[in-house]
Amino acid sequence: MVKSKYLKVKCECGNEQNVFGNSATVVKCIMCDKVLAEPTGSRAKVYGKILKVL
Ligand SMILES: [Zn+2]
């Protein structure tokens, strides 16, 4: 029942980046190195603003 999808997340720095919704690893912003998502069990906890579910 796990859905795999990408989220488009906007970081504080203005960078928009695609983040895997079920990421098993910490995802950092490629521009400022801030953590955008981190794994919490089955779903990633997303920081920053989710613009769109891809
Ligand atoms: Zn950033």
mmCIF file of the protein (N, C-alpha, C, O) and its ligand, coordinates in Angstrom:
data_MODEL
# 
_entry.id   MODEL 
# 
loop_
_entity.id 
_entity.type 
_entity.pdbx_number_of_molecules 
1 polymer     1 
2 non-polymer 1 
# 
_entity_poly.entity_id                      1 
_entity_poly.type                           'polypeptide(L)' 
_entity_poly.nstd_linkage                   no 
_entity_poly.nstd_monomer                   no 
_entity_poly.pdbx_seq_one_letter_code       MVKSKYLKVKCECGNEQNVFGNSATVVKCIMCDKVLAEPTGSRAKVYGKILKVL 
_entity_poly.pdbx_seq_one_letter_code_can   MVKSKYLKVKCECGNEQNVFGNSATVVKCIMCDKVLAEPTGSRAKVYGKILKVL 
_entity_poly.pdbx_strand_id                 A 
# 
loop_
_entity_poly_seq.entity_id 
_entity_poly_seq.num 
_entity_poly_seq.mon_id 
_entity_poly_seq.hetero 
1 1  MET n 
1 2  VAL n 
1 3  LYS n 
1 4  SER n 
1 5  LYS n 
1 6  TYR n 
1 7  LEU n 
1 8  LYS n 
1 9  VAL n 
1 10 LYS n 
1 11 CYS n 
1 12 GLU n 
1 13 CYS n 
1 14 GLY n 
1 15 ASN n 
1 16 GLU n 
1 17 GLN n 
1 18 ASN n 
1 19 VAL n 
1 20 PHE n 
1 21 GLY n 
1 22 ASN n 
1 23 SER n 
1 24 ALA n 
1 25 THR n 
1 26 VAL n 
1 27 VAL n 
1 28 LYS n 
1 29 CYS n 
1 30 ILE n 
1 31 MET n 
1 32 CYS n 
1 33 ASP n 
1 34 LYS n 
1 35 VAL n 
1 36 LEU n 
1 37 ALA n 
1 38 GLU n 
1 39 PRO n 
1 40 THR n 
1 41 GLY n 
1 42 SER n 
1 43 ARG n 
1 44 ALA n 
1 45 LYS n 
1 46 VAL n 
1 47 TYR n 
1 48 GLY n 
1 49 LYS n 
1 50 ILE n 
1 51 LEU n 
1 52 LYS n 
1 53 VAL n 
1 54 LEU n 
# 
loop_
_struct_asym.id 
_struct_asym.entity_id 
A 1 
B 2 
# 
loop_
_chem_comp.id 
_chem_comp.type 
_chem_comp.mon_nstd_flag 
ALA 'L-peptide linking' y 
ARG 'L-peptide linking' y 
ASN 'L-peptide linking' y 
ASP 'L-peptide linking' y 
CYS 'L-peptide linking' y 
GLN 'L-peptide linking' y 
GLU 'L-peptide linking' y 
GLY 'peptide linking'   y 
ILE 'L-peptide linking' y 
LEU 'L-peptide linking' y 
LYS 'L-peptide linking' y 
MET 'L-peptide linking' y 
PHE 'L-peptide linking' y 
PRO 'L-peptide linking' y 
SER 'L-peptide linking' y 
THR 'L-peptide linking' y 
TYR 'L-peptide linking' y 
VAL 'L-peptide linking' y 
ZN  non-polymer         . 
# 
_pdbx_entity_nonpoly.entity_id   2 
_pdbx_entity_nonpoly.name        ? 
_pdbx_entity_nonpoly.comp_id     ZN 
# 
_pdbx_nonpoly_scheme.asym_id         B 
_pdbx_nonpoly_scheme.entity_id       2 
_pdbx_nonpoly_scheme.mon_id          ZN 
_pdbx_nonpoly_scheme.ndb_seq_num     1 
_pdbx_nonpoly_scheme.pdb_seq_num     101 
_pdbx_nonpoly_scheme.auth_seq_num    101 
_pdbx_nonpoly_scheme.pdb_mon_id      ZN 
_pdbx_nonpoly_scheme.auth_mon_id     ZN 
_pdbx_nonpoly_scheme.pdb_strand_id   A 
_pdbx_nonpoly_scheme.pdb_ins_code    . 
# 
loop_
_atom_site.group_PDB 
_atom_site.id 
_atom_site.type_symbol 
_atom_site.label_atom_id 
_atom_site.label_alt_id 
_atom_site.label_comp_id 
_atom_site.label_asym_id 
_atom_site.label_entity_id 
_atom_site.label_seq_id 
_atom_site.pdbx_PDB_ins_code 
_atom_site.Cartn_x 
_atom_site.Cartn_y 
_atom_site.Cartn_z 
_atom_site.occupancy 
_atom_site.B_iso_or_equiv 
_atom_site.pdbx_formal_charge 
_atom_site.auth_seq_id 
_atom_site.auth_comp_id 
_atom_site.auth_asym_id 
_atom_site.auth_atom_id 
_atom_site.pdbx_PDB_model_num 
ATOM   1   N  N  . MET A 1 1  ? 0.827  -1.211 0.000   1.00 0.00 ? 1   MET A N  1 
ATOM   2   C  CA . MET A 1 1  ? 0.000  0.000  0.000   1.00 0.00 ? 1   MET A CA 1 
ATOM   3   C  C  . MET A 1 1  ? 0.862  1.262  0.000   1.00 0.00 ? 1   MET A C  1 
ATOM   4   O  O  . MET A 1 1  ? 0.357  2.369  0.189   1.00 0.00 ? 1   MET A O  1 
ATOM   5   N  N  . VAL A 1 2  ? 2.131  1.088  -0.208  1.00 0.00 ? 2   VAL A N  1 
ATOM   6   C  CA . VAL A 1 2  ? 3.009  2.255  -0.216  1.00 0.00 ? 2   VAL A CA 1 
ATOM   7   C  C  . VAL A 1 2  ? 2.989  2.911  -1.583  1.00 0.00 ? 2   VAL A C  1 
ATOM   8   O  O  . VAL A 1 2  ? 3.301  2.288  -2.598  1.00 0.00 ? 2   VAL A O  1 
ATOM   9   N  N  . LYS A 1 3  ? 2.621  4.163  -1.587  1.00 0.00 ? 3   LYS A N  1 
ATOM   10  C  CA . LYS A 1 3  ? 2.632  4.902  -2.850  1.00 0.00 ? 3   LYS A CA 1 
ATOM   11  C  C  . LYS A 1 3  ? 3.955  5.627  -3.009  1.00 0.00 ? 3   LYS A C  1 
ATOM   12  O  O  . LYS A 1 3  ? 4.432  6.315  -2.107  1.00 0.00 ? 3   LYS A O  1 
ATOM   13  N  N  . SER A 1 4  ? 4.510  5.452  -4.151  1.00 0.00 ? 4   SER A N  1 
ATOM   14  C  CA . SER A 1 4  ? 5.767  6.124  -4.436  1.00 0.00 ? 4   SER A CA 1 
ATOM   15  C  C  . SER A 1 4  ? 5.493  7.345  -5.283  1.00 0.00 ? 4   SER A C  1 
ATOM   16  O  O  . SER A 1 4  ? 5.007  7.244  -6.409  1.00 0.00 ? 4   SER A O  1 
ATOM   17  N  N  . LYS A 1 5  ? 5.801  8.464  -4.744  1.00 0.00 ? 5   LYS A N  1 
ATOM   18  C  CA . LYS A 1 5  ? 5.626  9.652  -5.566  1.00 0.00 ? 5   LYS A CA 1 
ATOM   19  C  C  . LYS A 1 5  ? 6.644  10.723 -5.231  1.00 0.00 ? 5   LYS A C  1 
ATOM   20  O  O  . LYS A 1 5  ? 7.264  10.740 -4.167  1.00 0.00 ? 5   LYS A O  1 
ATOM   21  N  N  . TYR A 1 6  ? 6.777  11.593 -6.175  1.00 0.00 ? 6   TYR A N  1 
ATOM   22  C  CA . TYR A 1 6  ? 7.699  12.702 -5.986  1.00 0.00 ? 6   TYR A CA 1 
ATOM   23  C  C  . TYR A 1 6  ? 6.929  13.947 -5.579  1.00 0.00 ? 6   TYR A C  1 
ATOM   24  O  O  . TYR A 1 6  ? 5.814  14.197 -6.037  1.00 0.00 ? 6   TYR A O  1 
ATOM   25  N  N  . LEU A 1 7  ? 7.547  14.698 -4.726  1.00 0.00 ? 7   LEU A N  1 
ATOM   26  C  CA . LEU A 1 7  ? 6.978  15.965 -4.309  1.00 0.00 ? 7   LEU A CA 1 
ATOM   27  C  C  . LEU A 1 7  ? 7.882  17.080 -4.805  1.00 0.00 ? 7   LEU A C  1 
ATOM   28  O  O  . LEU A 1 7  ? 9.107  16.962 -4.769  1.00 0.00 ? 7   LEU A O  1 
ATOM   29  N  N  . LYS A 1 8  ? 7.287  18.135 -5.255  1.00 0.00 ? 8   LYS A N  1 
ATOM   30  C  CA . LYS A 1 8  ? 8.080  19.304 -5.599  1.00 0.00 ? 8   LYS A CA 1 
ATOM   31  C  C  . LYS A 1 8  ? 8.090  20.218 -4.398  1.00 0.00 ? 8   LYS A C  1 
ATOM   32  O  O  . LYS A 1 8  ? 7.050  20.732 -3.986  1.00 0.00 ? 8   LYS A O  1 
ATOM   33  N  N  . VAL A 1 9  ? 9.264  20.418 -3.840  1.00 0.00 ? 9   VAL A N  1 
ATOM   34  C  CA . VAL A 1 9  ? 9.394  21.165 -2.596  1.00 0.00 ? 9   VAL A CA 1 
ATOM   35  C  C  . VAL A 1 9  ? 10.196 22.436 -2.829  1.00 0.00 ? 9   VAL A C  1 
ATOM   36  O  O  . VAL A 1 9  ? 11.216 22.434 -3.518  1.00 0.00 ? 9   VAL A O  1 
ATOM   37  N  N  . LYS A 1 10 ? 9.715  23.504 -2.245  1.00 0.00 ? 10  LYS A N  1 
ATOM   38  C  CA . LYS A 1 10 ? 10.448 24.759 -2.334  1.00 0.00 ? 10  LYS A CA 1 
ATOM   39  C  C  . LYS A 1 10 ? 11.166 25.020 -1.026  1.00 0.00 ? 10  LYS A C  1 
ATOM   40  O  O  . LYS A 1 10 ? 10.563 25.048 0.047   1.00 0.00 ? 10  LYS A O  1 
ATOM   41  N  N  . CYS A 1 11 ? 12.437 25.205 -1.143  1.00 0.00 ? 11  CYS A N  1 
ATOM   42  C  CA . CYS A 1 11 ? 13.273 25.493 0.022   1.00 0.00 ? 11  CYS A CA 1 
ATOM   43  C  C  . CYS A 1 11 ? 13.178 26.973 0.380   1.00 0.00 ? 11  CYS A C  1 
ATOM   44  O  O  . CYS A 1 11 ? 12.751 27.798 -0.429  1.00 0.00 ? 11  CYS A O  1 
ATOM   45  N  N  . GLU A 1 12 ? 13.584 27.291 1.608   1.00 0.00 ? 12  GLU A N  1 
ATOM   46  C  CA . GLU A 1 12 ? 13.629 28.697 2.051   1.00 0.00 ? 12  GLU A CA 1 
ATOM   47  C  C  . GLU A 1 12 ? 14.468 29.572 1.131   1.00 0.00 ? 12  GLU A C  1 
ATOM   48  O  O  . GLU A 1 12 ? 14.201 30.762 0.964   1.00 0.00 ? 12  GLU A O  1 
ATOM   49  N  N  . CYS A 1 13 ? 15.487 28.959 0.539   1.00 0.00 ? 13  CYS A N  1 
ATOM   50  C  CA . CYS A 1 13 ? 16.412 29.729 -0.293  1.00 0.00 ? 13  CYS A CA 1 
ATOM   51  C  C  . CYS A 1 13 ? 15.839 30.016 -1.670  1.00 0.00 ? 13  CYS A C  1 
ATOM   52  O  O  . CYS A 1 13 ? 16.442 30.747 -2.455  1.00 0.00 ? 13  CYS A O  1 
ATOM   53  N  N  . GLY A 1 14 ? 14.674 29.441 -1.969  1.00 0.00 ? 14  GLY A N  1 
ATOM   54  C  CA . GLY A 1 14 ? 14.047 29.690 -3.254  1.00 0.00 ? 14  GLY A CA 1 
ATOM   55  C  C  . GLY A 1 14 ? 14.236 28.569 -4.249  1.00 0.00 ? 14  GLY A C  1 
ATOM   56  O  O  . GLY A 1 14 ? 13.594 28.550 -5.300  1.00 0.00 ? 14  GLY A O  1 
ATOM   57  N  N  . ASN A 1 15 ? 15.102 27.646 -3.932  1.00 0.00 ? 15  ASN A N  1 
ATOM   58  C  CA . ASN A 1 15 ? 15.321 26.501 -4.818  1.00 0.00 ? 15  ASN A CA 1 
ATOM   59  C  C  . ASN A 1 15 ? 14.117 25.571 -4.804  1.00 0.00 ? 15  ASN A C  1 
ATOM   60  O  O  . ASN A 1 15 ? 13.548 25.286 -3.750  1.00 0.00 ? 15  ASN A O  1 
ATOM   61  N  N  . GLU A 1 16 ? 13.740 25.108 -5.978  1.00 0.00 ? 16  GLU A N  1 
ATOM   62  C  CA . GLU A 1 16 ? 12.672 24.109 -6.070  1.00 0.00 ? 16  GLU A CA 1 
ATOM   63  C  C  . GLU A 1 16 ? 13.292 22.794 -6.481  1.00 0.00 ? 16  GLU A C  1 
ATOM   64  O  O  . GLU A 1 16 ? 14.057 22.714 -7.442  1.00 0.00 ? 16  GLU A O  1 
ATOM   65  N  N  . GLN A 1 17 ? 12.945 21.767 -5.731  1.00 0.00 ? 17  GLN A N  1 
ATOM   66  C  CA . GLN A 1 17 ? 13.610 20.494 -5.936  1.00 0.00 ? 17  GLN A CA 1 
ATOM   67  C  C  . GLN A 1 17 ? 12.610 19.362 -5.797  1.00 0.00 ? 17  GLN A C  1 
ATOM   68  O  O  . GLN A 1 17 ? 11.696 19.427 -4.975  1.00 0.00 ? 17  GLN A O  1 
ATOM   69  N  N  . ASN A 1 18 ? 12.785 18.329 -6.597  1.00 0.00 ? 18  ASN A N  1 
ATOM   70  C  CA . ASN A 1 18 ? 11.919 17.165 -6.487  1.00 0.00 ? 18  ASN A CA 1 
ATOM   71  C  C  . ASN A 1 18 ? 12.463 16.228 -5.413  1.00 0.00 ? 18  ASN A C  1 
ATOM   72  O  O  . ASN A 1 18 ? 13.646 15.889 -5.400  1.00 0.00 ? 18  ASN A O  1 
ATOM   73  N  N  . VAL A 1 19 ? 11.576 15.823 -4.523  1.00 0.00 ? 19  VAL A N  1 
ATOM   74  C  CA . VAL A 1 19 ? 11.954 14.954 -3.411  1.00 0.00 ? 19  VAL A CA 1 
ATOM   75  C  C  . VAL A 1 19 ? 11.101 13.700 -3.477  1.00 0.00 ? 19  VAL A C  1 
ATOM   76  O  O  . VAL A 1 19 ? 9.883  13.785 -3.638  1.00 0.00 ? 19  VAL A O  1 
ATOM   77  N  N  . PHE A 1 20 ? 11.716 12.561 -3.357  1.00 0.00 ? 20  PHE A N  1 
ATOM   78  C  CA . PHE A 1 20 ? 10.989 11.309 -3.365  1.00 0.00 ? 20  PHE A CA 1 
ATOM   79  C  C  . PHE A 1 20 ? 10.210 11.171 -2.058  1.00 0.00 ? 20  PHE A C  1 
ATOM   80  O  O  . PHE A 1 20 ? 10.786 11.259 -0.973  1.00 0.00 ? 20  PHE A O  1 
ATOM   81  N  N  . GLY A 1 21 ? 8.897  10.955 -2.166  1.00 0.00 ? 21  GLY A N  1 
ATOM   82  C  CA . GLY A 1 21 ? 8.031  10.932 -1.001  1.00 0.00 ? 21  GLY A CA 1 
ATOM   83  C  C  . GLY A 1 21 ? 8.309  9.822  -0.007  1.00 0.00 ? 21  GLY A C  1 
ATOM   84  O  O  . GLY A 1 21 ? 7.959  9.929  1.168   1.00 0.00 ? 21  GLY A O  1 
ATOM   85  N  N  . ASN A 1 22 ? 8.929  8.771  -0.472  1.00 0.00 ? 22  ASN A N  1 
ATOM   86  C  CA . ASN A 1 22 ? 9.255  7.655  0.413   1.00 0.00 ? 22  ASN A CA 1 
ATOM   87  C  C  . ASN A 1 22 ? 10.762 7.509  0.580   1.00 0.00 ? 22  ASN A C  1 
ATOM   88  O  O  . ASN A 1 22 ? 11.286 6.408  0.754   1.00 0.00 ? 22  ASN A O  1 
ATOM   89  N  N  . SER A 1 23 ? 11.414 8.604  0.523   1.00 0.00 ? 23  SER A N  1 
ATOM   90  C  CA . SER A 1 23 ? 12.866 8.576  0.598   1.00 0.00 ? 23  SER A CA 1 
ATOM   91  C  C  . SER A 1 23 ? 13.341 7.864  1.860   1.00 0.00 ? 23  SER A C  1 
ATOM   92  O  O  . SER A 1 23 ? 12.808 8.076  2.949   1.00 0.00 ? 23  SER A O  1 
ATOM   93  N  N  . ALA A 1 24 ? 14.342 7.025  1.695   1.00 0.00 ? 24  ALA A N  1 
ATOM   94  C  CA . ALA A 1 24 ? 14.912 6.310  2.834   1.00 0.00 ? 24  ALA A CA 1 
ATOM   95  C  C  . ALA A 1 24 ? 16.153 7.022  3.357   1.00 0.00 ? 24  ALA A C  1 
ATOM   96  O  O  . ALA A 1 24 ? 16.769 6.593  4.332   1.00 0.00 ? 24  ALA A O  1 
ATOM   97  N  N  . THR A 1 25 ? 16.498 8.088  2.709   1.00 0.00 ? 25  THR A N  1 
ATOM   98  C  CA . THR A 1 25 ? 17.680 8.837  3.125   1.00 0.00 ? 25  THR A CA 1 
ATOM   99  C  C  . THR A 1 25 ? 17.319 10.316 3.280   1.00 0.00 ? 25  THR A C  1 
ATOM   100 O  O  . THR A 1 25 ? 16.303 10.782 2.762   1.00 0.00 ? 25  THR A O  1 
ATOM   101 N  N  . VAL A 1 26 ? 18.149 11.019 3.983   1.00 0.00 ? 26  VAL A N  1 
ATOM   102 C  CA . VAL A 1 26 ? 17.949 12.458 4.139   1.00 0.00 ? 26  VAL A CA 1 
ATOM   103 C  C  . VAL A 1 26 ? 18.212 13.143 2.802   1.00 0.00 ? 26  VAL A C  1 
ATOM   104 O  O  . VAL A 1 26 ? 19.218 12.888 2.140   1.00 0.00 ? 26  VAL A O  1 
ATOM   105 N  N  . VAL A 1 27 ? 17.291 14.012 2.427   1.00 0.00 ? 27  VAL A N  1 
ATOM   106 C  CA . VAL A 1 27 ? 17.453 14.763 1.187   1.00 0.00 ? 27  VAL A CA 1 
ATOM   107 C  C  . VAL A 1 27 ? 17.781 16.201 1.536   1.00 0.00 ? 27  VAL A C  1 
ATOM   108 O  O  . VAL A 1 27 ? 17.087 16.848 2.319   1.00 0.00 ? 27  VAL A O  1 
ATOM   109 N  N  . LYS A 1 28 ? 18.843 16.676 0.941   1.00 0.00 ? 28  LYS A N  1 
ATOM   110 C  CA . LYS A 1 28 ? 19.242 18.056 1.210   1.00 0.00 ? 28  LYS A CA 1 
ATOM   111 C  C  . LYS A 1 28 ? 19.064 18.920 -0.017  1.00 0.00 ? 28  LYS A C  1 
ATOM   112 O  O  . LYS A 1 28 ? 19.125 18.454 -1.155  1.00 0.00 ? 28  LYS A O  1 
ATOM   113 N  N  . CYS A 1 29 ? 18.845 20.190 0.249   1.00 0.00 ? 29  CYS A N  1 
ATOM   114 C  CA . CYS A 1 29 ? 18.755 21.163 -0.830  1.00 0.00 ? 29  CYS A CA 1 
ATOM   115 C  C  . CYS A 1 29 ? 20.090 21.219 -1.564  1.00 0.00 ? 29  CYS A C  1 
ATOM   116 O  O  . CYS A 1 29 ? 21.153 21.271 -0.946  1.00 0.00 ? 29  CYS A O  1 
ATOM   117 N  N  . ILE A 1 30 ? 20.017 21.208 -2.882  1.00 0.00 ? 30  ILE A N  1 
ATOM   118 C  CA . ILE A 1 30 ? 21.268 21.235 -3.649  1.00 0.00 ? 30  ILE A CA 1 
ATOM   119 C  C  . ILE A 1 30 ? 21.905 22.624 -3.635  1.00 0.00 ? 30  ILE A C  1 
ATOM   120 O  O  . ILE A 1 30 ? 23.085 22.779 -3.949  1.00 0.00 ? 30  ILE A O  1 
ATOM   121 N  N  . MET A 1 31 ? 21.120 23.618 -3.273  1.00 0.00 ? 31  MET A N  1 
ATOM   122 C  CA . MET A 1 31 ? 21.640 24.983 -3.288  1.00 0.00 ? 31  MET A CA 1 
ATOM   123 C  C  . MET A 1 31 ? 22.245 25.390 -1.939  1.00 0.00 ? 31  MET A C  1 
ATOM   124 O  O  . MET A 1 31 ? 23.350 25.931 -1.891  1.00 0.00 ? 31  MET A O  1 
ATOM   125 N  N  . CYS A 1 32 ? 21.526 25.132 -0.856  1.00 0.00 ? 32  CYS A N  1 
ATOM   126 C  CA . CYS A 1 32 ? 21.970 25.654 0.438   1.00 0.00 ? 32  CYS A CA 1 
ATOM   127 C  C  . CYS A 1 32 ? 22.248 24.561 1.464   1.00 0.00 ? 32  CYS A C  1 
ATOM   128 O  O  . CYS A 1 32 ? 22.636 24.852 2.595   1.00 0.00 ? 32  CYS A O  1 
ATOM   129 N  N  . ASP A 1 33 ? 22.052 23.312 1.074   1.00 0.00 ? 33  ASP A N  1 
ATOM   130 C  CA . ASP A 1 33 ? 22.388 22.180 1.945   1.00 0.00 ? 33  ASP A CA 1 
ATOM   131 C  C  . ASP A 1 33 ? 21.461 22.027 3.146   1.00 0.00 ? 33  ASP A C  1 
ATOM   132 O  O  . ASP A 1 33 ? 21.774 21.288 4.080   1.00 0.00 ? 33  ASP A O  1 
ATOM   133 N  N  . LYS A 1 34 ? 20.344 22.706 3.131   1.00 0.00 ? 34  LYS A N  1 
ATOM   134 C  CA . LYS A 1 34 ? 19.363 22.537 4.198   1.00 0.00 ? 34  LYS A CA 1 
ATOM   135 C  C  . LYS A 1 34 ? 18.634 21.209 3.988   1.00 0.00 ? 34  LYS A C  1 
ATOM   136 O  O  . LYS A 1 34 ? 18.413 20.788 2.853   1.00 0.00 ? 34  LYS A O  1 
ATOM   137 N  N  . VAL A 1 35 ? 18.267 20.559 5.079   1.00 0.00 ? 35  VAL A N  1 
ATOM   138 C  CA . VAL A 1 35 ? 17.541 19.296 4.959   1.00 0.00 ? 35  VAL A CA 1 
ATOM   139 C  C  . VAL A 1 35 ? 16.115 19.563 4.479   1.00 0.00 ? 35  VAL A C  1 
ATOM   140 O  O  . VAL A 1 35 ? 15.373 20.321 5.103   1.00 0.00 ? 35  VAL A O  1 
ATOM   141 N  N  . LEU A 1 36 ? 15.744 18.938 3.374   1.00 0.00 ? 36  LEU A N  1 
ATOM   142 C  CA . LEU A 1 36 ? 14.396 19.109 2.824   1.00 0.00 ? 36  LEU A CA 1 
ATOM   143 C  C  . LEU A 1 36 ? 13.477 17.974 3.220   1.00 0.00 ? 36  LEU A C  1 
ATOM   144 O  O  . LEU A 1 36 ? 12.269 18.169 3.354   1.00 0.00 ? 36  LEU A O  1 
ATOM   145 N  N  . ALA A 1 37 ? 14.028 16.805 3.406   1.00 0.00 ? 37  ALA A N  1 
ATOM   146 C  CA . ALA A 1 37 ? 13.215 15.653 3.787   1.00 0.00 ? 37  ALA A CA 1 
ATOM   147 C  C  . ALA A 1 37 ? 14.071 14.652 4.529   1.00 0.00 ? 37  ALA A C  1 
ATOM   148 O  O  . ALA A 1 37 ? 15.257 14.483 4.247   1.00 0.00 ? 37  ALA A O  1 
ATOM   149 N  N  . GLU A 1 38 ? 13.441 13.990 5.488   1.00 0.00 ? 38  GLU A N  1 
ATOM   150 C  CA . GLU A 1 38 ? 14.155 12.931 6.175   1.00 0.00 ? 38  GLU A CA 1 
ATOM   151 C  C  . GLU A 1 38 ? 13.210 11.770 6.404   1.00 0.00 ? 38  GLU A C  1 
ATOM   152 O  O  . GLU A 1 38 ? 12.007 11.964 6.581   1.00 0.00 ? 38  GLU A O  1 
ATOM   153 N  N  . PRO A 1 39 ? 13.752 10.564 6.400   1.00 0.00 ? 39  PRO A N  1 
ATOM   154 C  CA . PRO A 1 39 ? 12.897 9.384  6.532   1.00 0.00 ? 39  PRO A CA 1 
ATOM   155 C  C  . PRO A 1 39 ? 12.340 9.241  7.939   1.00 0.00 ? 39  PRO A C  1 
ATOM   156 O  O  . PRO A 1 39 ? 13.063 9.402  8.922   1.00 0.00 ? 39  PRO A O  1 
ATOM   157 N  N  . THR A 1 40 ? 11.043 8.937  8.030   1.00 0.00 ? 40  THR A N  1 
ATOM   158 C  CA . THR A 1 40 ? 10.411 8.660  9.314   1.00 0.00 ? 40  THR A CA 1 
ATOM   159 C  C  . THR A 1 40 ? 9.538  7.425  9.101   1.00 0.00 ? 40  THR A C  1 
ATOM   160 O  O  . THR A 1 40 ? 8.344  7.549  8.832   1.00 0.00 ? 40  THR A O  1 
ATOM   161 N  N  . GLY A 1 41 ? 10.116 6.265  9.218   1.00 0.00 ? 41  GLY A N  1 
ATOM   162 C  CA . GLY A 1 41 ? 9.352  5.054  8.967   1.00 0.00 ? 41  GLY A CA 1 
ATOM   163 C  C  . GLY A 1 41 ? 9.073  4.900  7.490   1.00 0.00 ? 41  GLY A C  1 
ATOM   164 O  O  . GLY A 1 41 ? 9.999  4.804  6.685   1.00 0.00 ? 41  GLY A O  1 
ATOM   165 N  N  . SER A 1 42 ? 7.784  4.876  7.121   1.00 0.00 ? 42  SER A N  1 
ATOM   166 C  CA . SER A 1 42 ? 7.435  4.595  5.732   1.00 0.00 ? 42  SER A CA 1 
ATOM   167 C  C  . SER A 1 42 ? 7.394  5.838  4.860   1.00 0.00 ? 42  SER A C  1 
ATOM   168 O  O  . SER A 1 42 ? 7.517  5.741  3.639   1.00 0.00 ? 42  SER A O  1 
ATOM   169 N  N  . ARG A 1 43 ? 7.224  6.986  5.463   1.00 0.00 ? 43  ARG A N  1 
ATOM   170 C  CA . ARG A 1 43 ? 7.124  8.202  4.669   1.00 0.00 ? 43  ARG A CA 1 
ATOM   171 C  C  . ARG A 1 43 ? 8.194  9.197  5.072   1.00 0.00 ? 43  ARG A C  1 
ATOM   172 O  O  . ARG A 1 43 ? 8.652  9.236  6.214   1.00 0.00 ? 43  ARG A O  1 
ATOM   173 N  N  . ALA A 1 44 ? 8.567  9.987  4.107   1.00 0.00 ? 44  ALA A N  1 
ATOM   174 C  CA . ALA A 1 44 ? 9.540  11.030 4.409   1.00 0.00 ? 44  ALA A CA 1 
ATOM   175 C  C  . ALA A 1 44 ? 8.831  12.216 5.039   1.00 0.00 ? 44  ALA A C  1 
ATOM   176 O  O  . ALA A 1 44 ? 7.733  12.595 4.632   1.00 0.00 ? 44  ALA A O  1 
ATOM   177 N  N  . LYS A 1 45 ? 9.477  12.788 6.030   1.00 0.00 ? 45  LYS A N  1 
ATOM   178 C  CA . LYS A 1 45 ? 8.968  14.037 6.584   1.00 0.00 ? 45  LYS A CA 1 
ATOM   179 C  C  . LYS A 1 45 ? 9.572  15.158 5.758   1.00 0.00 ? 45  LYS A C  1 
ATOM   180 O  O  . LYS A 1 45 ? 10.791 15.262 5.617   1.00 0.00 ? 45  LYS A O  1 
ATOM   181 N  N  . VAL A 1 46 ? 8.706  15.987 5.221   1.00 0.00 ? 46  VAL A N  1 
ATOM   182 C  CA . VAL A 1 46 ? 9.172  17.023 4.309   1.00 0.00 ? 46  VAL A CA 1 
ATOM   183 C  C  . VAL A 1 46 ? 9.181  18.375 5.001   1.00 0.00 ? 46  VAL A C  1 
ATOM   184 O  O  . VAL A 1 46 ? 8.191  18.804 5.593   1.00 0.00 ? 46  VAL A O  1 
ATOM   185 N  N  . TYR A 1 47 ? 10.315 19.022 4.911   1.00 0.00 ? 47  TYR A N  1 
ATOM   186 C  CA . TYR A 1 47 ? 10.436 20.395 5.401   1.00 0.00 ? 47  TYR A CA 1 
ATOM   187 C  C  . TYR A 1 47 ? 10.327 21.295 4.188   1.00 0.00 ? 47  TYR A C  1 
ATOM   188 O  O  . TYR A 1 47 ? 10.540 20.854 3.058   1.00 0.00 ? 47  TYR A O  1 
ATOM   189 N  N  . GLY A 1 48 ? 10.007 22.517 4.413   1.00 0.00 ? 48  GLY A N  1 
ATOM   190 C  CA . GLY A 1 48 ? 9.835  23.396 3.272   1.00 0.00 ? 48  GLY A CA 1 
ATOM   191 C  C  . GLY A 1 48 ? 8.430  23.280 2.749   1.00 0.00 ? 48  GLY A C  1 
ATOM   192 O  O  . GLY A 1 48 ? 7.605  22.560 3.312   1.00 0.00 ? 48  GLY A O  1 
ATOM   193 N  N  . LYS A 1 49 ? 8.154  23.980 1.680   1.00 0.00 ? 49  LYS A N  1 
ATOM   194 C  CA . LYS A 1 49 ? 6.801  24.081 1.163   1.00 0.00 ? 49  LYS A CA 1 
ATOM   195 C  C  . LYS A 1 49 ? 6.594  23.109 0.014   1.00 0.00 ? 49  LYS A C  1 
ATOM   196 O  O  . LYS A 1 49 ? 7.347  23.121 -0.961  1.00 0.00 ? 49  LYS A O  1 
ATOM   197 N  N  . ILE A 1 50 ? 5.575  22.269 0.128   1.00 0.00 ? 50  ILE A N  1 
ATOM   198 C  CA . ILE A 1 50 ? 5.276  21.347 -0.964  1.00 0.00 ? 50  ILE A CA 1 
ATOM   199 C  C  . ILE A 1 50 ? 4.456  22.087 -2.012  1.00 0.00 ? 50  ILE A C  1 
ATOM   200 O  O  . ILE A 1 50 ? 3.335  22.519 -1.744  1.00 0.00 ? 50  ILE A O  1 
ATOM   201 N  N  . LEU A 1 51 ? 5.013  22.228 -3.186  1.00 0.00 ? 51  LEU A N  1 
ATOM   202 C  CA . LEU A 1 51 ? 4.337  22.957 -4.252  1.00 0.00 ? 51  LEU A CA 1 
ATOM   203 C  C  . LEU A 1 51 ? 3.388  22.056 -5.023  1.00 0.00 ? 51  LEU A C  1 
ATOM   204 O  O  . LEU A 1 51 ? 2.301  22.464 -5.432  1.00 0.00 ? 51  LEU A O  1 
ATOM   205 N  N  . LYS A 1 52 ? 3.825  20.830 -5.209  1.00 0.00 ? 52  LYS A N  1 
ATOM   206 C  CA . LYS A 1 52 ? 3.104  19.968 -6.117  1.00 0.00 ? 52  LYS A CA 1 
ATOM   207 C  C  . LYS A 1 52 ? 3.445  18.507 -5.848  1.00 0.00 ? 52  LYS A C  1 
ATOM   208 O  O  . LYS A 1 52 ? 4.575  18.188 -5.477  1.00 0.00 ? 52  LYS A O  1 
ATOM   209 N  N  . VAL A 1 53 ? 2.481  17.630 -6.033  1.00 0.00 ? 53  VAL A N  1 
ATOM   210 C  CA . VAL A 1 53 ? 2.749  16.200 -5.988  1.00 0.00 ? 53  VAL A CA 1 
ATOM   211 C  C  . VAL A 1 53 ? 2.838  15.716 -7.423  1.00 0.00 ? 53  VAL A C  1 
ATOM   212 O  O  . VAL A 1 53 ? 1.892  15.861 -8.197  1.00 0.00 ? 53  VAL A O  1 
ATOM   213 N  N  . LEU A 1 54 ? 3.954  15.156 -7.766  1.00 0.00 ? 54  LEU A N  1 
ATOM   214 C  CA . LEU A 1 54 ? 4.182  14.776 -9.160  1.00 0.00 ? 54  LEU A CA 1 
ATOM   215 C  C  . LEU A 1 54 ? 3.708  13.346 -9.412  1.00 0.00 ? 54  LEU A C  1 
ATOM   216 O  O  . LEU A 1 54 ? 3.818  12.848 -10.532 1.00 0.00 ? 54  LEU A O  1 
HETATM 217 ZN ZN . ZN  B 2 .  ? 17.848 25.710 -0.149  1.00 0.00 2 101 ZN  A ZN 1 
# 
